[in-house]
Amino acid sequence: MNKLLFTGGTGFLGKNVMPLLMKDYEVTTCGVTSEDMIHANLAKVVPVLSNKYDIVLHAAGKAHMVPKTEKEKQMFFDINYQGTVNLCNALELVGMPKALVFISTVAVYGCEYGEMITEKHPLNGVTPYAKSKIMAEEYLTKWCSDHGVVLGILRPSLLAGKNAPGNLGAMVNGVRKGFYMNIAGGKVTKSVLMAEDIARILPLVAEKGGVYNVCDTRQPSFGELSISVARQLGKRKPISIPYWMAWCMAKVGDILGNKAPINSNKLEKMTKSLTFSNEKARKELGWEPLDVLENYKI
């Protein structure tokens, strides 16, 4: 079997894709947890690798946090950009892989809302998260070109899977506790990707390379997702409240701070659709994503 180095392989993504990867690859994980086979903080050190690897899946990164201080902002660049540089330095010492697949993000586009955004959209992301991922993409593009390594860049949308983080995780927790509410019927749509699809697309992108948005084709609404979650948890269908009521609640949330279930920033994200096109990956790679509504299990 091909040797696969998987950075960040013990996190959320790793726990969802590892069973699939281990069927086809000899997997070595590298990261900061005690479960990692190679224990290394990529943000601070060049890891000591013991083998030359056929494929590198670079998923270690910083996300799902709104930085409040300069130190917290810098953490994104230390982990997402400098961690990438340190990984490449380590690979140079053991020999070049055939391919490197980088898990980036649709946040690089800098879009708060929009419909079927493609890979041709300019990289306008201004958050530390987006900027650090853009820098990592640019570094890897040159590094892989210089060293004859096939580069695949995957830009996933919201990830669905066991113990999902971010907005989807917040929805699950809200439904479980009985306080999740859809706004204006929950008609807003967001692109979502089953986490295990990363494992399914990996051999395709490792062979061909390229930059791809990866998400479900159906583009489910928040209302559809919340109903699916409620059904699995044995909870009642989440209620829907009018926009004006949510707006008032958000203003109160702005005063209460981060502990509030909703604030103006969250309201804007919850009421504006943001979807991405997966047409390029489907056409060029022959990949078909899993249907999130049919496959997402709590």
JOCORTA-V98561 format. One record per residue. PHI is phi in degrees with one decimal (* if undefined). NEAR is the number of other ideal C-beta (glycine too) atoms within 8 Angstrom. Layout:
# JOCORTA-V98561
PHI_NEAR + PHI_NEAR
This chain:
# JOCORTA-V98561
*_5 + -65.5_8 + -84.6_12 + -120.9_14 + -97.4_12 + -121.3_15 + -84.6_15 + 74.1_13 + -75.3_15 + -106.3_10 + -87.8_11 + -55.3_11 + -62.2_14 + -58.4_13 + -64.6_11 + -88.0_10 + -106.9_12 + -55.9_11 + -57.5_6 + -75.7_10 + -63.4_14 + -69.3_8 + -74.9_6 + -117.9_8 + -134.3_11 + -90.2_7 + -95.0_10 + -120.6_12 + -96.3_13 + -136.5_16 + 177.0_15 + -97.5_6 + -89.6_8 + -68.7_4 + -80.0_5 + -70.2_13 + -70.1_5 + -112.3_12 + -88.9_7 + -159.3_11 + -92.4_6 + -59.3_16 + -67.8_9 + -118.1_6 + -135.5_7 + -86.7_7 + -65.8_11 + -93.6_7 + -97.1_12 + -100.5_5 + -136.5_7 + -88.1_7 + -110.6_13 + -76.6_8 + -135.6_16 + -116.0_14 + -107.6_14 + -99.4_12 + -116.1_13 + -64.1_12 + -174.9_10 + -107.8_10 + -154.9_8 + 57.9_4 + -150.4_6 + -95.6_3 + -69.5_9 + -112.3_4 + -125.3_6 + -63.1_5 + -63.7_6 + -68.1_9 + -63.5_10 + -64.5_9 + -58.5_12 + -63.1_14 + -72.8_13 + -62.6_12 + -84.2_14 + -77.3_14 + -96.3_13 + -63.7_10 + -61.4_14 + -68.4_14 + -60.6_9 + -64.3_14 + -62.9_15 + -62.6_11 + -61.7_9 + -67.4_12 + -65.7_14 + -62.0_8 + -78.3_7 + -110.1_10 + 114.6_5 + -73.1_9 + -74.4_13 + -69.0_8 + -148.2_15 + -127.9_14 + -113.2_15 + -105.4_13 + -87.8_13 + -95.7_11 + -165.3_11 + -70.1_13 + -63.4_10 + -62.0_13 + -76.5_11 + 72.2_10 + -96.2_10 + -89.1_7 + -154.7_6 + 152.1_9 + -123.7_5 + 51.2_7 + -68.9_13 + -104.5_10 + -67.7_8 + -79.7_3 + -64.3_9 + -61.6_4 + -85.8_10 + -101.4_8 + -60.1_13 + -117.5_6 + -73.0_8 + -55.3_11 + -60.7_13 + -64.4_14 + -61.1_12 + -67.2_14 + -71.1_15 + -61.7_11 + -60.9_11 + -65.5_13 + -60.0_14 + -64.3_8 + -63.0_12 + -65.8_14 + -58.7_9 + -71.7_8 + -61.9_10 + -66.2_12 + -63.3_7 + -65.9_6 + -109.7_8 + 67.7_5 + -104.8_11 + -68.9_11 + -110.2_13 + -114.9_15 + -116.4_12 + -105.7_13 + -113.3_14 + -76.6_13 + -90.0_13 + -54.3_12 + -99.3_15 + -109.7_11 + 170.8_13 + -59.9_7 + 58.2_7 + -61.3_13 + -87.7_9 + 65.8_10 + -63.0_8 + -68.7_13 + -62.3_10 + -65.1_8 + -63.0_13 + -59.4_12 + -63.8_8 + -65.3_10 + -65.5_14 + -61.1_8 + -87.3_7 + 85.8_6 + -117.4_6 + -76.1_10 + -132.1_9 + -81.3_13 + -112.5_14 + 52.9_11 + 88.4_7 + 63.2_13 + -81.2_8 + -62.0_11 + -112.1_11 + -135.1_13 + -69.7_15 + -133.5_16 + -131.8_16 + -65.8_14 + -55.2_13 + -66.4_11 + -65.2_11 + -60.5_16 + -67.5_9 + -72.2_9 + -90.6_14 + -54.1_12 + -63.7_7 + -69.9_10 + -76.2_16 + -67.2_13 + -78.7_8 + -99.4_10 + 76.8_9 + 120.2_10 + -112.6_7 + -142.0_16 + -72.1_15 + -130.3_14 + -163.0_15 + -64.7_14 + -80.6_9 + -69.8_7 + 57.4_10 + -68.4_12 + -83.6_9 + -61.8_14 + -62.1_11 + -63.4_10 + -63.8_15 + -65.7_14 + -66.8_10 + -62.3_10 + -63.4_13 + -61.2_12 + -61.7_8 + -68.0_8 + -87.3_10 + 71.0_4 + -104.3_10 + -71.3_4 + -59.5_5 + -57.7_13 + -73.9_6 + -116.6_10 + -116.6_9 + -68.2_7 + -60.2_8 + -61.6_6 + -69.1_8 + -63.6_16 + -61.8_9 + -63.7_8 + -63.8_9 + -65.8_13 + -64.1_9 + -65.3_9 + -61.8_13 + -60.8_9 + -76.4_6 + -73.5_8 + 98.4_5 + -63.6_3 + -74.6_4 + -70.7_10 + -67.0_5 + -148.7_10 + -141.4_10 + -62.1_9 + -65.6_6 + -65.7_10 + -61.7_13 + -61.4_9 + -68.4_10 + -79.5_11 + -118.7_10 + -125.5_9 + -71.1_9 + -144.5_13 + -127.1_13 + -128.6_13 + -87.5_9 + -105.3_14 + -59.2_7 + -62.6_12 + -65.0_13 + -68.1_12 + -76.9_7 + -79.6_9 + -105.1_12 + 68.7_7 + -97.7_9 + -124.2_5 + -73.6_13 + -69.5_10 + -78.7_9 + -62.7_14 + -62.1_10 + -85.3_6 + -112.3_8 + -73.9_12 + -117.5_5 + -69.8_7
